[in-house]
Amino acid sequence: MSWTRVAAISALSLMLGQAAFAAPWRCPASLTPHGDSHRLNNASLFDGPPGEMADLIPIPSGAYDRWDVRNADPYLVCKYAGTDKIITLHAQGAARCQAGGQPFQAVCEK
């Protein structure tokens, strides 16, 4: 493999890695365990692992709840209609999170 090709692959890998790192943490719009589809209908935010029960209180803002998480270790817990299954996202490094709207969405961003 030529050095030019190695350099191009390395540069592409670095760019893709940075893009993935900069992407927001977003609850999937639906969950499909065993073929049944369940839509996202609620979310919670915790400072630290959810098992520690440090549920953060949102700041209501119209159709969305918002959280400033710059001084927290945020965990976004995604909840789905018709199931007790959840998805937990460790949003380490996020500065703000919001949840709400129609359809319901939950996201944390830098």
C-alpha positions in Angstrom: 0.0 0.0 0.0 1.4 3.4 -1.0 2.2 6.1 1.6 -0.4 8.4 -0.1 -3.1 5.8 0.4 -2.1 5.2 4.0 -2.2 8.9 4.7 -5.6 9.3 3.0 -7.0 6.4 5.0 -5.5 7.8 8.3 -7.0 11.3 7.5 -10.4 9.8 6.8 -10.4 7.7 10.0 -9.4 10.8 12.0 -12.2 12.9 10.5 -14.8 10.2 11.0 -13.6 9.7 14.6 -13.9 13.4 15.3 -17.4 13.6 13.7 -18.6 10.7 15.8 -17.2 12.2 18.9 -18.9 15.6 18.2 -22.3 14.0 17.4 -25.1 14.5 20.0 -26.4 11.8 22.2 -30.0 11.2 20.9 -32.6 8.7 22.1 -33.7 6.5 19.2 -37.2 7.4 18.0 -38.3 3.8 18.5 -37.3 0.6 20.1 -38.1 -2.8 18.4 -37.5 -5.7 20.8 -38.7 -9.0 19.4 -40.2 -7.3 16.3 -42.6 -5.1 18.2 -42.1 -1.4 17.7 -42.4 1.1 20.6 -42.1 4.8 20.1 -40.1 7.1 22.4 -42.5 8.8 24.8 -40.4 10.0 27.8 -36.9 10.6 29.0 -35.1 11.3 32.3 -31.7 12.8 33.0 -29.5 11.7 35.9 -26.3 13.1 37.4 -24.3 9.9 37.5 -25.6 6.3 36.9 -29.4 6.1 37.1 -29.1 3.5 39.9 -27.8 6.3 42.2 -31.2 8.0 41.7 -29.8 11.5 41.2 -32.7 12.5 38.9 -32.1 16.1 37.6 -35.0 18.5 37.6 -35.6 20.0 34.1 -36.2 23.7 33.4 -39.5 23.9 31.5 -39.2 25.9 28.3 -42.4 25.7 26.2 -42.8 22.4 24.4 -39.4 21.2 25.8 -37.8 20.5 29.1 -34.1 21.6 29.2 -31.2 20.8 31.4 -27.8 22.6 31.8 -25.4 19.7 32.5 -22.0 21.4 32.3 -21.3 20.5 35.9 -22.9 17.0 35.9 -22.1 13.5 34.7 -25.2 13.2 32.6 -27.0 9.9 31.8 -30.0 10.2 29.4 -32.6 7.5 30.0 -34.9 6.9 27.0 -38.3 5.5 27.8 -40.7 3.9 25.3 -44.5 3.4 25.1 -45.9 0.0 25.8 -42.7 -1.5 27.2 -40.5 -1.4 30.3 -37.4 -1.6 28.1 -35.2 1.5 28.3 -32.0 2.8 26.6 -29.4 4.6 28.8 -26.9 6.9 27.1 -23.9 8.2 29.1 -23.7 11.8 27.7 -20.2 12.5 29.1 -19.0 15.9 28.0 -22.5 17.2 27.1 -23.3 20.8 28.1 -27.1 20.8 27.6 -29.9 18.4 27.1 -33.6 18.8 26.1 -36.6 16.5 25.7 -40.1 17.1 24.4 -41.9 18.1 21.2 -44.1 16.2 18.8 -42.9 13.6 18.0 -41.2 13.3 21.3 -37.4 13.6 21.1 -34.6 13.7 23.7 -31.0 14.8 22.9 -27.9 16.0 24.7 -25.3 18.2 23.0 -21.9 19.7 23.6 
